[in-house]
């Protein structure tokens, strides 16, 4: 009987997914790599942002076919393809020398595809092993690896860049990630089709808070016809844009106050990023996805402006970077959890792939705008004001979506009342 399957299998899948994301999080060290690109390469500020911005966009697009494949052939093969592709991308970029096009094709396109495939396989496989009441926690643990990656990759990259330069560092990363991701991918498994995880706290939990069972399992065609999807998608664009702007600029932003130790800003940001993912998962399982998003957006709208006014104060900058990382990281837990809550588990891999396109749109637009603004004005200030405004808009949308969800629940409850009930038929 599938019900007797050891829960340790679920935890094995969870931590394998976390390990894969610890490798794929090389994306978040781009600000360290960007800062090391030699002046003699002749790249503009906008060009230095392009491999990262394109990788973010391709990552998001790759989540759609990767999600479909994950639903059909399972997570092991999808993650294996991801490991090979991201390794190939890093090696291509390393062999390209000073070529801007080589970095765009290698890190941007092949790297983006590989990250998308690996990331798409990890979270759906893990959450399927656990009850709905633990969705936020498990999703948070898996994606925390991606956020935490910079804690070790940033100082490692700094040391390798100093010793070997940009090109050889990219090749070293490619070889290492090939071994790590492909090995851990072999541990990813979906549970049997009839597997039903036991929720030991089911009798204690109000089912309407965060882990309510969706009325139906929707496929992506049905999902994109709902207003709920587009509200979440728009909020995801805003949250991703603001967070990825800071992630892509963290090292250069901290130069004034930290000098050569600026890469520590990337480390602090990644600690916040990982911690925010786990904390948001736990909190949202208790108070709901929408309210957790509201508080995260509101806090980030303030924190994203701190570097503009206190950029020379190392302590203030580090605190701001920590909170920005946490608020951004919350998105990567809350949106897959919300996708599962609202649209079901049957097509979760593909559905979240479609939802994740919002992350790619946000990552493509605002970091690119920041680079263009810097080329024109010498500063990125305007991009940070835009990010703050988007966070306020996201907070408002979270409240509106919360109110709409409550209204739908009330209408649904009334339609299920017996005819003799006083409010039935109103």
TAQUIDA-V539843 format. One record per residue. N is the residue number from 1. PHI is phi in whole degrees, -180 to 180 (999 if undefined). Layout:
n: (N;N)
phi: (PHI;PHI)
This chain:
n: (1;2;3;4;5;6;7;8;9;10;11;12;13;14;15;16;17;18;19;20;21;22;23;24;25;26;27;28;29;30;31;32;33;34;35;36;37;38;39;40;41;42;43;44;45;46;47;48;49;50;51;52;53;54;55;56;57;58;59;60;61;62;63;64;65;66;67;68;69;70;71;72;73;74;75;76;77;78;79;80;81;82;83;84;85;86;87;88;89;90;91;92;93;94;95;96;97;98;99;100;101;102;103;104;105;106;107;108;109;110;111;112;113;114;115;116;117;118;119;120;121;122;123;124;125;126;127;128;129;130;131;132;133;134;135;136;137;138;139;140;141;142;143;144;145;146;147;148;149;150;151;152;153;154;155;156;157;158;159;160;161;162;163;164;165;166;167;168;169;170;171;172;173;174;175;176;177;178;179;180;181;182;183;184;185;186;187;188;189;190;191;192;193;194;195;196;197;198;199;200;201;202;203;204;205;206;207;208;209;210;211;212;213;214;215;216;217;218;219;220;221;222;223;224;225;226;227;228;229;230;231;232;233;234;235;236;237;238;239;240;241;242;243;244;245;246;247;248;249;250;251;252;253;254;255;256;257;258;259;260;261;262;263;264;265;266;267;268;269;270;271;272;273;274;275;276;277;278;279;280;281;282;283;284;285;286;287;288;289;290;291;292;293;294;295;296;297;298;299;300;301;302;303;304;305;306;307;308;309;310;311;312;313;314;315;316;317;318;319;320;321;322;323;324;325;326;327;328;329;330;331;332;333;334;335;336;337;338;339;340;341;342;343;344;345;346;347;348;349;350;351;352;353;354;355;356;357;358;359;360;361;362;363;364;365;366;367;368;369;370;371;372;373;374;375;376;377;378;379;380;381;382;383;384;385;386;387;388;389;390;391;392;393;394;395;396;397;398;399;400;401;402;403;404;405;406;407;408;409;410;411;412;413;414;415;416;417;418;419;420;421;422;423;424;425;426)
phi: (999;-66;-66;-87;-60;-64;-65;-61;-64;-64;-69;-64;-64;-60;-76;-66;-63;-62;-64;-60;-68;-62;-83;-66;-67;-54;-55;-80;-98;-59;-63;-72;-65;-58;-66;-94;-64;-63;-59;-68;-69;76;-80;-80;-61;-66;-65;-65;-86;-65;-57;-68;-63;-69;-60;-61;-67;-66;-51;-67;-65;-65;-63;-71;-64;-65;-63;-63;-65;-61;-68;-94;-110;95;-76;-63;-71;-65;-67;-63;-58;-61;-63;-65;-69;-67;-66;-61;-63;-64;-68;-60;-62;-65;-77;-77;66;-90;-70;-61;-63;-63;-71;-65;-69;-71;-68;-71;-90;-65;-63;-62;-63;-64;-63;-62;-68;-65;-68;-65;-82;-75;-68;-58;-61;-72;-67;-68;-87;-127;-68;-60;-68;-111;-56;-62;-63;-68;-60;-63;-65;-67;-77;-61;-59;-64;-71;-81;-55;-66;-59;-104;-72;-62;-66;-64;-62;-61;-67;-66;-63;-67;-88;-123;88;-66;-63;-68;-62;-63;-66;-61;-59;-59;-65;-63;-72;-60;-67;-68;-68;-64;-66;-69;-59;-69;-92;-79;-145;-83;-71;-57;-59;-97;-72;-126;-68;-84;-103;-68;-110;-58;-75;-100;-104;-68;-70;-88;-74;-124;-114;-63;-70;-66;-62;-146;-89;-96;-89;-67;-63;-69;-60;-74;-90;-97;-67;-59;-59;-70;-66;-64;-61;-66;-61;-65;-57;-63;-65;-68;-59;-68;-67;-71;-60;-70;-61;-74;-120;-57;-66;-68;-66;-91;-57;-62;-99;-117;61;-68;-89;-61;-63;-64;-63;-67;-65;-63;-60;-70;-63;-62;-58;-68;-63;-64;-67;-71;-62;-63;-63;-65;-64;-69;-66;-101;-109;103;-67;-63;-69;-64;-62;-57;-67;-66;-63;-64;-64;-69;-61;-85;-62;-69;-92;-58;-59;-74;-105;-130;-62;-88;-97;-60;-65;-61;-64;-65;-63;-62;-62;-61;-71;-62;-61;-65;-67;-65;-59;-56;-58;-74;-98;-71;-75;-65;-64;-65;-63;-66;-60;-92;-125;93;-104;-58;-114;-59;-58;-71;-60;-71;-59;-67;-61;-70;-58;-62;-60;-66;-62;-63;-71;-78;-79;-71;-60;-67;-60;-61;-64;-66;-62;-67;-62;-85;-106;86;-135;-109;-53;-60;-63;-73;-66;-62;-60;-63;-63;-63;-66;-63;-61;-63;-63;-64;-63;-63;-67;-63;-64;-62;-65;-64;-65;-65;-62;-66;-64;-64;-65;-66;-63;-66;-70;-100;-76;-66;-55;-80;-68;-57;-102;-63;85;-72)
